[in-house]
Amino acid sequence: MRRGAANFLGIYIGIREVRGILSDETGAVLGRSRIRIQDKPCAEQEPEMLWQKVISCLKELVQFTSEIAALGVSSTSGAVIPVDADGKALHPAIVGEDSRAEKEAKLINEKGENFIKKLGYRFEPSSALAKILWLRRQKAEIYRKTRKFINVSDFIAGKLTGEFFVTDTSNALKSGYDIIDLRWPVFIREFGLLPENLPKVVKPGEVIGSVQKSFAKQAGLPGHTKVIAGTTDELTLLISSGATSPGQWNSHLGRKLRVTGVSSKLIKDKLFRIYSHLHPEDSWIVEGESSVGKESLEERFAGENFQEMQEHITTSSLIVYPLTQQGEKFPFLNPDAQGFIIGKPHDKYDLYSGYLEGIGFVEKWIFEFLRELGFEMSEEIRITGPGNPHWVQMRANVLEKVLIKPETGSPEMGTAILSAGTTFFSNLPEAVKSMVRIEKHVEPQPHICDTYRGKYRKFRQVCRAIGYE
């Protein structure tokens, strides 16, 4: 399939910003764009506003080249946009993090009990299917006019190609799609929702069309640029980390600590601490998210100079579970869980180091839990998110694993790679091999690993004593 050289464009639509990246077939970044949407979290976003932000992003990126072979769009999962037969949005996008559909999620889990056991996936208020049912109950007139319920990346792909009614398996899962039998399930009819109201489902990365000529001229894109079916940020982050084979994992330190990996088989957890969706290469993507992460640090150390703080990272005198809000969901499930600090900090640097260690201990616990469930586990872990060398070294020492950090680990880069995997390379692993550039390998330091091993045992003992299991 490969012919000469080519460029690929990836767009990521988050809650606060739209980000884009332009890469060639070797993974060299030719251009970046970041367009602000808003400064605070929100429950709804105007689809046309998002489209204008994407246009601005594309216009910035096409300045770097006149040739783009393919592009794709990824977004946060769980969002819903009802559209009419022409793809016109009938209601603002209800974002994935919105939890208004709590009653609807409970009803779906009751009615779909057998389906949930089959997939090992429980519907949350943030799930797209719960939001669709909420629209049916609360916005009956809009529901009646709706031709299809789609997500944000589907909407933008529709604007680009004119094909609004295609989604991918990862986004479709949260709308109730059966990823085992590859169909919309029968039980959704109990809510008055027909499969005809839901989009056609394809693999992430499948070509759905080319950029419409009218828009290509407006944005400066080549008219032959192919557009792939987008997907969720979970999958595109995983791709950008270089993980494509069973046993390979990505640990992402964002606002929350999210661990995603590739599995050769579907493994379910009876407490739903993890869930799985289909990988484009016919394996499984496994995902779980803790309540700790950068958000814990930003809340506890608000106003501090983090660059200066990280230069003073040391072995802390404390044992810390770094929760700043109530509730934990991974590696254990406890909605009443609260953070703790054992010991009295010497200073703010001691406390900060304790928080970083605590995040590392949760991370180690997660990987132990995944191994106990039966997942394949490489001796190397790919990481994305903050790359401060002191913190990365600490994590390597706590995990006792080699950490591999890509140069560009982001949803937009993963989307660009995904678009190349189906339009230029023979498959996604070939694209990853060519386009994921490794910034560094960080080896654990045995003499320090011993210290953290002992602290980790104490951390787990304290957690067991207060019922965190």
C-alpha positions, 0 to 999 in steps of 0.5 A, spaced: 500 500 500 505 504 501 507 509 495 513 514 496 512 519 502 505 522 505 502 526 511 497 525 516 493 529 520 490 528 527 484 532 531 482 531 538 476 534 541 476 535 548 472 539 553 477 545 554 480 545 547 481 542 540 488 540 538 491 538 532 497 535 529 500 534 522 505 528 521 509 525 516 510 517 515 516 517 519 512 520 525 516 527 524 511 532 527 510 538 521 505 542 525 501 543 531 495 547 533 491 548 539 485 552 539 481 554 546 474 552 547 473 554 554 476 554 561 472 551 565 468 544 565 461 544 562 455 539 561 454 541 553 457 544 547 455 547 541 456 542 535 457 548 530 462 552 535 466 545 535 466 545 528 468 552 527 474 551 532 476 545 528 476 549 521 481 554 525 485 548 527 485 545 520 487 552 517 493 553 522 495 546 520 495 546 512 499 552 512 505 547 513 504 542 507 499 542 501 499 535 501 495 531 506 493 523 505 488 522 510 486 525 517 481 523 523 478 526 529 478 523 536 474 525 542 472 524 549 467 518 549 460 518 551 458 525 548 451 525 544 448 529 539 442 528 536 441 530 528 436 530 523 436 527 516 441 532 514 446 532 519 444 538 523 444 538 530 438 538 534 441 539 541 447 541 544 452 535 545 451 532 552 459 531 554 461 525 556 463 527 563 455 529 564 452 525 569 444 528 569 442 521 566 443 517 573 436 514 573 436 512 566 443 508 567 440 505 573 434 503 568 438 500 563 443 496 567 436 493 570 433 491 563 440 489 560 442 485 565 444 479 561 447 484 556 452 487 561 454 480 564 456 478 556 460 484 555 463 486 562 461 493 561 456 497 566 452 503 563 454 509 567 450 516 567 456 518 563 454 513 558 451 515 551 446 510 551 443 513 558 444 520 555 439 518 549 434 515 554 434 522 558 433 525 551 427 521 550 424 522 557 426 530 557 426 532 550 421 528 547 420 533 541 427 533 539 427 526 540 422 525 535 425 529 530 432 525 531 434 521 525 441 519 528 444 519 535 452 520 534 458 523 538 462 529 537 467 525 532 462 523 528 459 530 527 466 533 525 467 527 520 460 528 517 461 535 516 468 533 513 465 528 508 457 529 508 457 522 511 454 523 518 451 516 520 457 512 521 461 511 528 466 506 530 466 500 535 469 504 541 464 510 541 458 505 539 460 501 546 457 506 550 451 507 546 449 500 547 453 496 541 454 489 542 462 488 540 461 481 541 456 479 536 457 486 532 450 489 532 445 493 536 442 489 541 435 487 542 434 490 549 434 497 547 428 496 544 425 496 551 426 503 551 423 505 545 430 506 541 430 503 534 437 500 531 435 505 525 436 511 530 443 509 531 449 509 526 452 504 522 458 501 526 465 500 523 472 499 525 476 505 528 480 507 522 476 505 516 475 510 511 468 513 510 470 518 505 474 524 502 473 531 504 468 535 500 470 539 495 467 545 497 470 545 504 477 543 502 477 549 498 475 553 504 480 550 509 486 549 504 485 541 504 487 537 498 480 534 495 483 527 495 484 527 503 481 521 506 477 521 512 477 515 517 472 513 522 474 517 528 474 514 535 475 515 543 481 518 546 483 512 550 484 508 543 488 514 540 493 515 546 494 507 546 496 508 539 501 514 540 504 510 546 506 505 541 502 499 544 499 495 539 500 487 541 497 483 547 501 484 553 503 492 552 500 497 556 500 505 556 499 508 563 497 515 562 497 521 567 492 526 566 487 529 570 486 522 572 491 516 572 488 511 566 491 505 564 490 502 557 492 495 554 492 490 549 489 483 550 488 477 546 482 475 550 476 478 553 477 478 561 471 481 565 471 484 572 465 482 576 465 489 579 466 493 573 473 496 575 475 495 568 472 494 561 474 492 554 472 494 547 475 492 540 482 493 538 482 495 530 487 489 529 482 484 532 484 484 539 481 487 545 483 494 549 482 494 556 481 500 560 481 502 567 481 509 571 483 511 578 481 517 581 488 519 583 492 523 578 494 530 576 488 533 579 490 531 586 496 535 585 493 541 582 488 541 588 492 539 594 498 544 591 494 550 588 499 556 587 505 552 587 511 552 582 511 545 580 517 545 576 521 548 582 517 542 586 519 537 582 526 539 583 526 537 590 523 530 589 526 525 594 524 519 598 518 521 603 517 520 610 510 519 609 505 514 606 499 517 602 493 515 598 493 521 594 485 522 594 483 529 594 475 528 593 471 522 595 471 515 592 475 511 588 474 506 582 480 503 580 484 498 583 478 498 588 471 500 588 469 504 594 465 510 593 466 513 600 474 512 600 478 518 602 485 520 602 490 519 608 497 521 610 500 517 615 506 521 618 507 528 619 511 532 613 517 535 614 516 540 609 512 541 603 517 538 598 516 532 603 508 532 602 509 533 595 514 527 594 509 523 598 503 524 594 507 522 588 509 516 591 502 515 592 500 515 585 506 511 584 503 506 589 496 506 586 499 505 579 503 499 581 497 496 585 493 497 578 498 493 574 498 487 580 491 487 579 491 486 572 496 481 572 491 477 577 485 477 573 489 474 567 492 479 563 498 478 559 503 483 562 510 486 558 516 488 562 516 494 559 510 500 560 509 505 555 507 512 559 504 518 556 503 525 560 507 529 564 515 527 563 519 530 568 525 526 569 525 526 577 517 523 577 518 518 571 524 515 575 520 515 581 515 511 577 520 506 574 523 505 581 516 504 584 513 499 579 520 496 578 519 496 570 522 499 564 518 505 562 518 507 555 516 515 553 514 517 546 516 523 543 509 525 542 504 521 546 497 524 545 490 523 542 491 527 536 498 523 534 494 517 535 489 519 530 494 521 525 497 514 526 491 511 525 489 514 519 496 512 516 495 505 518 489 504 513 491 509 508 498 508 507 501 502 511 499 495 510 496 495 518 496 499 524 502 495 527 506 497 521 504 505 522 506 505 529 513 502 528 514 507 523 511 513 526 512 512 534 518 515 536 521 514 542 524 519 547 527 515 552 527 508 556 527 509 564 530 503 567 529 502 575 534 503 580 535 497 584 538 500 590 532 505 590 527 499 588 528 496 595 526 502 599 519 503 595 518 495 595 518 496 603 514 502 603 509 499 598 507 493 603 506 498 608 501 502 603 497 496 602 497 494 609 494 501 611 489 500 605 487 493 608 486 495 615 481 501 613 477 496 608 480 499 601 481 492 597 
